[in-house]
Amino acid sequence: MKLVVIFALICVSFATQTKSVSQKAADLGFKTFDHDFKSFKITHNKQYSTAEEEEQRKVNFLHTLQVIAQHNEGFKRGIETHEMGVNQFADMSDAEYQSMFVMPDPTVQKPEPADAYIAEPEALSSVPQSLDWRQKGKVTPVKNQGGCGSCWAFSVIGGIESAYAVKQNKNNLDLSEEQLVDCMNSKCGGQWIYDGYKYVIAHGVENEAQYPYSAGSGHYNQCQEKASAPHTHIKGYKSLGKGISESHPLATDQEIMAAIEANGPISMMFNANGDAFRNYKTGVITQNDMGWTGSHAVVIVGWGTEGGHDYWIIKNSWGATWGDHGYFKMVRGQNLRHVNEYLYFPDL
């Protein structure tokens, strides 16, 4: 009998807490909160192990809605330059989001020197006002790294896929990020971008169909590279900015644009910490964060101008439901979030 009573009290407690979160949401103006949270769970395939966890997720979700609503009010009034929206991170705490970033901190772990990309003077002076390799069919579809700290592998593979499309007109390559995750030391623990390129130089990389991605849950496998399988190869890689050496100056925007125009999209590491990036939907990110607490690897696929802001067009690896169909725009000309510092691309 005692167990029945205790269980009933627990159920009442949970119901009361759920009502309190929902009521708080309604009081804050989120009248469809319960429906929105249910839709969020379905859209992003969210499953929680306990009632307590679900309750905490609802608290986190409400906090995210408040952050988005406040920011977007500024966006509507022209104060903010990008819009926020709900994505797969909306039920995470700040600490959980922060824990996703496992890339090396260059202030602690210095990169190895790399071969420098040197643009011809005429190339620097003749870059177009805008370029978007997606419009030319040279960028492969956005992928999703899931819960594995493998952004570096997606950045490397995205760079190689686009290089082959630009240089050899092979537009439909789909290469294996999982091979890099399984067969390199860091697994889901982060890695310098150039280490991924060095691996492909030494081993080549199989196709996605032969070695499919399975680390999205955060679990990786033993290396299963098959020597008999077809491999895609590169002969080297080039770097810009501090990727050349720690003492090297920042890459200029003109150098980066010349490299992208001549060679195709390039891999880049920057700081993705904070709500501005976490909740990004559309527009141009201009909010700076020059720490390295959110090191993240992506691919720059072009540039342009919008609303008076010059920007980079950047491909992420968080799926097509994040951001602007998996992409984001970052203001150009300010080394915002270290975008002009660590850049690499393959040499076929």
N, C-alpha and C positions, 0 to 999 in steps of 0.2 A: 504493500500500500504506500509506504514511504517513497519507493522508487517512482510510482505513478504520480504522486504529488509533486516530487522534485522535477520529473520530466515535464509535467504540466506547467510548473513555474518557469522552467527554462524556456518552453515554447512561448509563454506569455511575455517573458523578458525579450526574446527575439522579436516578437511581433511589435512590442512597444518601441524597441529601438528602430525597427524598420519604419514604423509610423513616424517616429521623431525625425529621421533623416528625410523622409518624404514630405513631412510637414514643413521642415526647415526649408526644403527646396521650394515648396509652394509659396512660403512666406517671402522667399527671395525672388519670386517671379517665375520660377521654372515649373509651370503648371503641368507640364507633360513629363515630369521627371521619371516616373516609374516606367512609362511607355518608352521613353528615350533610353533608359538604362537597359531595358529588355531588348530593344532593337540593337543596341550596342553589343550586347552579349551574343546575339545571333550573328550579326555582321562579322564580328571578329572571333567567332567560335570560342568564346570565353566560358570556361567551366571552373567552378570553385569547389574546393574539397570540403569545406565546412560552411555552416551558416554564419559563423563568426567572420570567416574570410570574406564571404559575400557582402556582409554588412560593412566591413572596412573598405571594400572595393566601391561600394555605393558612396561612402564618405569621400574617397579619393575622386570619384567621378564628379560629385557635386563641386568639389574644390576646383577641378579642371574647368567645369562649366562656368564657374565664377571668373576664373582667370581669362577665359576666352571671351566672355561677355564684356568684361571691363576693357580688354584690349580692343575688341572689335568696335566698341563705341568710339574709341579714339580713331580707329581706321575710318569709320563713317564720317567723322568730323575732319578728316584730312591730317590728323596729328601723327598717326602711324602709317607706315608705308607698306605693310603687308597684313593680310587677313589670317586669323587663326580658325581652326576647326577641330572637331572631334576626330581622333584616330585611335589606333590600337593601344596607345599609351595612356588613354584617358583615365583608366582605373589604377594607374601606378602611383605610388608615392614618389616624392622627389628623390629619395634615396635609392629606390628601385631603378628609376630612370638613370641616375648617375652611375649605378653599378654596371650598366650595359657597356660603358666605355672602358675598354681594356687595351687600347692602342698604346704604344710607348710614349712616355713623356719626354720630349726632346731636351728638356732642361735637366733631366736626370740621366737618360740613356741616349748618348750622342749617336747620330747616324754615321754609317761608314761613308767615306768620300765616294763620289760617283762621277762618271764621265759627264762633262757639261754639254748642254745643247747651246751652240753658238749660232745665232741667227745672222744671216747676211744683212748688211745695212739697208739694202733696198727692200728686204722682206719686212723689216721693222717699220719702214715708212709707208708701206703700201697695204697694211692690213685693212680689211673692209670695216665699215661702220657696224656691221652685225654679221654674225655667222651662226647657224644652227645646224649641226651635222644630222640632227634628227630629220630635218626636212629633205635631206639628200639620201635618206635611207641607210645611213652609215652607223646607226646606234641600235644595238640589240635591245629587246624588251627589258623593262625593269624587273628585277628579281627580288626575292625576300630572304634575307639572312636569318630571320627568325630570332630565336633566343641564343644563338651562338655568336661570340665575339669575332666574327669572320668578315667584317667589313673590308679588311685589307685584301682578302681573297677575291671578293666581288669587285673591288676597285681594280685589281690586277687583271682579272679575267675580262672585265668590261673594257679595259684599255686595249687588251690584245684582240678581242673580238672586233672592236672598231678599227684598229690599225689594219687588220686584214681586209675589212670592208673598204677602207679608204685607199689603201695601197695596192690591193690585189683584186678588188671588186668582189670579194667573198662576203656577201651581205647577210648570210644566214647562219653564221657560225654560232654554236651554242656549246661552250666549253665548260669543263667541270671545276667548279669551286671546291667541291667535296674532296677532290684529289689533293688539292693544296692543304685543306684543313687536316685530312687524315695523315698525310705524308710529311708534314712539316712539324717542327718541335712544339710550337705554341698551341696548336689545335684551336680551341675556341678562346684562347687567352690573349689574342692580339699579336700583331707582327708588323715590323716595318714593311712598307710597300715594296721597297727594293728587294727584300728577301724573297718575296713571292716571285718577282721577275727573275731573280737568280735561280730559283728552283726550276722555273720553266726553261731557262737556258740549259740547265744541266739534264733535265728529264723530259721536257715536253709536257703537254697536257692532253688528256683524253677528252672526248666529247661528253656532254652532259648525259646523253642517252646511254653511254657505256658505263659512266660512273656518276650516277644521279646524286643530287644533294639530299642529305638526310640528317644534317646536323642542326636543323632548325629548332629542335627541342633542347639544344645545348649539349647533346651527347654525340660524340664522334666515334669513328671506327678505327681499327687497325688499317694501315696502308694497304690498299688492294690494287695498286697500279698494275696493269697488265702490259708487259713488254710487247706482246704480240698485237695489241690493239693499235689502231691508227692514232698518232699523236700530232698535235700542232706545236710548232717550234718557233722560237725567236733566237736571234744571235746575240742580243745585248739589250741595254736600256740606257736612256739618257735622263739627265736631271736638270732642274732649274732651281735657282735660289739657294737656300741653305741645304737642300738636298745634294748639292755639289760638294759642299763642305760647310761646317758650322760657322766658319769665318767669312763665307761668301756673302755678298750683299743680297738683299731680297731680289727676287725676280721682278722686273718691271711688268706692267700690264702689257706693254708692246711686245716684250719677249714671250710672254705666255700666249698672247693672241697669235704671234707669228708661228710658234710651235704647234698650236692647235690647227691653224690653217694649213701648215705644211704636212703635218703628221697625223692629224685626227685627234679625237678626244684624249685627254691625259689624266692620269691618276693624281690625286691631291689629298693631303691630310690637313685638317683644320679643327677648330674647337666647336663642337656641336652642343655645348652645354646650354641650359636655360630654356625658359618657356618659349622664347621667340622661335627657336628651332623645333623644339619638341612638338609644339602645336601648330606648326606652319601649315597653311593651306594654299594661299596665292599671294602674289605681290612680290616686293623686293625687300629682303631682310637688310635692315640698316642698323639694327641694335648690335652693339659690339660686345665681345667678351674675349679679352686677350689672355685668359688663363689657358692652361692645358688640361683642365679637369674633365674635358669631354672630347678627347682626341678621337677623330672619326675619319675614315677613308672613303672617298667618293670619286666621281669622274666628272671633269669639266667638259661639256660637249659643245659650248659656244658662248656667245655674248650678245648683248643688245642694249637698248635704252628704253625706259618706260617711266612716264611721269617725271621726267627730268633726272632720273637716276640711271647711270650706267650700271650694268649688272653682268654677272656670270650666270650661265645656265648650267645647272649641275644635276647629275643623275645620282640618286641615292639607291640604297639597297634594302629599303624597308617596305617593299611592295608597292603596287600601283594605287592602293587606297590611301597611302600617306601623301601629304602635300599636294602638289599639282600633278596628279597622275604619276606620282613617284619622283618628281623633279622639284627643284626649288631654285629661286633666283637670289643671288647674294650681291650686294652693292660692290661695284668695281671702282678701283682707284684709291682705296684706303687700307689695303692689306687687312681688311676686316676679318677677324677671327683667324689670322695667320694664313690667309688664302694664298699669299704670294711667297710662301716660305719653302714648303716641301712638296715638290712636283716631279713626277716621273712619267716616262712613256716608253713603250717597247721599240726596239730597233729590229725590224724584220730581216 
